[in-house]
Amino acid sequence: MSDSDVEIEEESEDDCYDDYYNALDDNEIDQTDPRQNDPEYFEFECLSIQDVERLLNECVEALCASLQQCHYTQREDWGYRRDSLTQKTKHNNIAVKVMPSLAKVLLHTHNWTELDVIPAYRQDANKLLSDSRIKPLRPPEVDMQVIRSSNSILCPICLQTFPGEYFRNLSCAHYFCKECWAMHFEIQIMQGVTTGMECMAQGCNILVPEDFALNMLSKSCLRERYQQFAFSDYVRSHPELRYCPGPNCTYVARAKEAQSKRVTCKHCKTSFCFKCGTDYHAPTDCETIKRWLTKCADDSETANYISAHTKDCPKCHICIEKNGGCNHMQCYNCKYDFCWMCLGDWKTHGSEYYECSRYKENPNIANESAHAQAREALKKYLFYFERWENHAKSLRLEEQTLQKIKDRTHQKVMANEGTWIDWQYLLDAAALLAKCRYTLQYTYPYAYYLEAGPRKELFEYQQAQLEAEIENLSWKIERAETTDRGDLENQMDIAEKRRATLLKDFLSV
């Protein structure tokens, strides 16, 4: 990268990283293959409910076909009513035929990983079916043929007598009347339980297959609710599927690998992390952002005083309100330029920005009292929280800037001062600014939990470089009408390269 491409940073104690960063070849990020050069590249597809149902049914059919080819030489005939688990062959071997409803239970209990089910089935089918809570490990002592042919049987639940044909049982042979089964299922469904429904017998954990439950439910509303809840359970247990968290959105994202990458729903345009389903949080990993958000929720009252929008000008001490996303502030009274975060002089900020975004640990804190250590821990947390919260507010304020740009562009187009295409670069710049600042916001939880050492020093250096370029871009966008287009587009290029390099080195998937 030549000197004319980027602004030259003033020399500082961190010059050891300058060669690493500035030696970046322009073509390194601009390669045509995004799989190798875009750290956020992620292949996924958005599926409708019908698409997901088709996918799940194909998985069930494939497993049934695979297991039908597996044979074992046991002479026991297990099953319940029409959904028999096995069928005898002419050669006195037992060709195991798992019905679709039971195959679905197998897949659900093994997170829809067929490659885990088939080897276990070949090795010991009985153990697999028992571990999956489809059938008991030992055969039941009750002869269901005798029960069904009886004229009068007492139901263990309602203590009423019915003909034997009025009773139903699972593979465990615990039999109950149809009314009791239906009431049990209704209660479970109203509590949101479907795929986890078990036999009513005390101590029995045999799962209820889908077709068995549906046969017992006569109310259409209950059948519909059961199918909705069961479908949700199947999606959540499938490693390749993730519900879109968008409001009232029913689409499901599908990807081959569960990675912490950005997914954008094609239906509602909601962006989220595929791995955990929450807001996208690169470069911070899922566990770290979960810890950070929990900590922020727990310590919210402590940090409430930070949320004020006003600070005093460090020169004339007049109260100033932050009404834009840029942290480069100019006092309306004395015209003093300073940094909103550290209140330092902006003219010298180019070489000191690294210090502004990096927390300076107390090297002797381990030898201090418990009270001093607690105070230092709070100080460190507030340092990172303030910057996390500040960038969140900047994002909201820059949305207002974007709307102003749209309004101003509309006025210019209506006044025949160019077309929408002529002013599109301003909207592109605002979109890139939001993208870069969003990434920057999530670098602070990452830095908070990152252990001290050379890797953290490199991260903080790249974080500071990204922050400096973002603020420069924000300053120019807020003054778009007086900013040269070429200068703005060059600043966009620099900011995106800073962001891409940081993610390439530190993004955890």
Steps between C-alpha positions, in 0.01 A plus 500: 500500500660830395518819705243659272243232575474556872585765752837443667473444874737691724770287657426369846608223735277266300700534177582132527150431368509756219696278266262213566192704423618735227674222309157369411472457127197670350425182310506287813146596598373584154538149359203371307461184709320609821550160663869569546505874551174602664515395868123537526416292193237239584292276280140460612147488364166617636224240507127530541304269731409282203865475398603394850223241523616358168859489625406323825283248317786424262728438798243261651451312172876470450547357850215252455654380175844467655380311806286267292821367351643422843432149631558339837427145615275538799164321507304751702210680345463845659251770436173654593186446299559587132838670547699182548871546547596180317364263240616139448644390166473170317853411604418510872716807537343819623515788255462806712247741356473822696182688420521871404362623833766305688772604255406860575545433872841345429612799296365751749678336794825493299477858369405382151843348442436189293869408504477451877185288485588243234831369648343476846203315353723249325705442812210451742152594387339414833736725692451787257121476519518477877740794535274700271204416727310330220475159668603350835827311522320192631178359353180576693327217681152607395344318204312772315314246288335375819416855608341593168289184486361550852142615546560715806826668608552753779685819395777575757441876468124563503414162668222435252447176313495479120532229238861410422484652152444841663853499642821623340864445591853593400787251458530483878157329511359738761137515393242772569163591357482739208328770708785508751759511224315791336473691828868444574601627158272802526658605830851452363428695182351791695830511691696509175626140520479287186809305395588456866169332593551171683297198600258566786627207710704605801873472437457426128684734264399351166430784256168540321538489118329766295243275331398341830427842653311626196281187496396571859416867443150562367498882527639664188636797698706267719628307201606824333670629813679168548635510145615861541686428824649179364618679186670766716673228703625332183640826363675587827659156524624503140862627482453643151186701579443823689177695541509860387457714816323775305156602631223276364744342253455127436799448272786269595865540403694193394878462488728199483712616793385666822736796503489842664437672169248760386173377349251745348145377455378551145144548627529756782865610448588425865871429554611257770773257599427157356667311785318655797206674331563836673614831352810463285804564720825462301781488600377387842409131528159379619602402854687825560215723381260303718723562804531867409128560457431319827754717675356816348153398619627426851704821527254725320415706807869559571556626146185712475685825559696441180190523284484881516522669159681812623856589596679825571730650241855446634595857398208731576309252724165567338258208492498320162249245372609228259255516211692296242678168474849641452724519810688794351327785680517875443378731774235734360618772738880507472540277190743276687544157336524209741427129543165415658641188667816632670442878459851532352606751235399363160799657324739267680254214506634330188803370687323448834186320386661170589523614860139621496353161413735287711447441870817536707512223754656557842806270500506483881130428553568141608681634808221740595218439748179323403319835511755656264475205265121526491525872426749432220273231353207744496719767344604263224141395434376859485778589257386237250129545568517873437654442158258214422203717590640807324527319166149362542376858542709615206332237283159634599605859436650410163166355398369854531792620285408241238143626493626856456714385207199331341288812546773724363558267203129506424505881500797509263341250262174696500701817428668330202839510673588146398330161512467243775794315345715813529441520874498126571858517630378694805256225590773242442730694731236515774433126467871421522537726802223308680663170405842607627373657822290192574814287479690751712234490771543125537879524524469633856352185658771309315773724643350490850538122528821467296801398706790745516785424263627562146171388344303752705748774414458425130122490536489834682723654236274386216195600701640850546587532131148393405348745747707789367397431140135461600497836672665659196234345279221610733634857506506514120153351460349750741654770278429319174409809298839657567700177469662405171348180360839348425620575853188341647525187286869465588411523869232233448759269345744551786238441771373178339853366463572570865181316596568204270857460628390500864233237431738291294742482793258472793158376389403189696256258335 
